[in-house]
Amino acid sequence: MSDFYLQNGVLHAESLPLPELAEQFGTPCFVYSRAVIERNWRAFTALLPEPHRVCFAVKANSNLAVLQILARLGAGFDVVSGGEIARVLKAGGKADRIVFSGVAKSDAEIREGLQLGIGQFNVESIAELEQISRIAEALDKTARISLRVNPDVDAKTHPYIATGLEQNKFGIPMVDALPAYQLAARLPGLDIVGVDCHIGSQLTELQPFMDATDRMLALVDTLAEHGIEIRHLDMGGGLGVRYGDETPPPVGDYIQALLKKLESRPELALYLEPGRAIVANAGILLTRVQSLKSNGRKTFVMVDAGMNDLIRPSLYQAWHDIVNVTPSPQAPFDCDVVGPVCETGDFLGQNRQIAASAGDLLAVKSAGAYGFVMSSNYNSRPRPPEVLVDGDQAWLVRARETRDDLWRSESLIP
Ligand SMILES: *Cc1c(COP(=O)(O)O)cnc(C)c1O
């Protein structure tokens, strides 16, 4: 659900007209709605009281203020690096509510996690089990662990964001899961607490989640037969959102379907790690039309945001709705919305119907997840600011980068 809606024909973020925000903060600019973030979060937690747990996948949007909002609501956090652990703590999140995922954790990151007392490590390989055991033993600590198992289900999503197939780099193959757990039970410094999987992102059907759950529960039973008690089942993130004409299952249906499978297992807590479902529709990228250009076949609407600001269209062929923020006197025309970066792949939208003139403001919708976090300085473009709207207030939660920021850590040679 969105709190970006038209009032007298002008697109607003909560109570604030976007042209006002563009005036105040410049363009391009990410704008987030606190109300949407909180509403999306509560849709999960309302159905998953403790001992179940919802862990926000920090990689989807790691702005400190966004993490702070969630930390104040008592969130758990799913992180994939030491940097993300540091962000969660800086934003007021609790170490013991952190789940540490990721395929190539360094010794330093594992040491840091153990010293901070993070909730659990989601372990992606036998080698990592041995690595964590060795470090935990040396520090005289116990690492709570789950093994990330690859249930080999097809998430039916873009190949770059499918993670639960045999051919993907993530997790331990199901056939190796029992011996891996038996090894974990023998190794010093480890406390087995759960089983974990994450089959992909932007899933728009329930079935792959259901298939994965069945396979994971079968594993829980096999482990129990071998004397290994599992306390929680972490089903990862991946619930899709509506960018255009997708029809992902409502959060409630998704959670109820999962809980139904756990009905006869009151001892088993469900963990989820949603990222996109919490923040995607809570953000837009605000950009200004620089000029129009026609090459006879195509009209290009050239804007001041590019693939360095929002890479999803270029990287995943992702579709984001793009709308004019104010009413246009023109009729909509066929166009590609393109940025200033020197790449043919630098587009925000292709074959759209938009009415726009130079100087107009456009909103690229559903840009709250995997937007700013994937931005770069390619073409020496300073990264855009992030603004958080809360009712009729707007907070600058990350300033626009300056020229000096571009070379802050570089040096000239003598
Ligand atoms: C990316 C990721 C998530 C979040 O995925 P969404 O599709 O944003 O919900 C959760 N868990 C792990 C391990 C991930 O890598």
The ligand as a MOL file (V3000), in Angstrom:
LIG
                    3D

  0  0  0     0  0            999 V3000
M  V30 BEGIN CTAB
M  V30 COUNTS 15 15 0 0 0
M  V30 BEGIN ATOM
M  V30 1 C 18.0840 -10.4590 0.1970 0
M  V30 2 C 17.7640 -11.3600 1.3290 0
M  V30 3 C 16.5730 -11.2080 2.0340 0
M  V30 4 C 15.5180 -10.1990 1.6680 0
M  V30 5 O 14.9250 -10.4630 0.4530 0
M  V30 6 P 13.6300 -9.6020 -0.0230 0
M  V30 7 O 13.3020 -10.1630 -1.3420 0
M  V30 8 O 14.0520 -8.1920 -0.0760 0
M  V30 9 O 12.5620 -9.8420 1.0000 0
M  V30 10 C 16.3530 -12.0400 3.1200 0
M  V30 11 N 17.2610 -12.9800 3.4910 0
M  V30 12 C 18.4320 -13.1490 2.8380 0
M  V30 13 C 19.3820 -14.1800 3.2950 0
M  V30 14 C 18.7170 -12.3500 1.7240 0
M  V30 15 O 19.8680 -12.5300 1.0770 0
M  V30 END ATOM
M  V30 BEGIN BOND
M  V30 1 1 1 2
M  V30 2 1 2 3
M  V30 3 2 2 14
M  V30 4 1 3 4
M  V30 5 2 3 10
M  V30 6 1 4 5
M  V30 7 1 5 6
M  V30 8 2 6 7
M  V30 9 1 6 8
M  V30 10 1 6 9
M  V30 11 1 10 11
M  V30 12 2 11 12
M  V30 13 1 12 13
M  V30 14 1 12 14
M  V30 15 1 14 15
M  V30 END BOND
M  V30 END CTAB
M  END
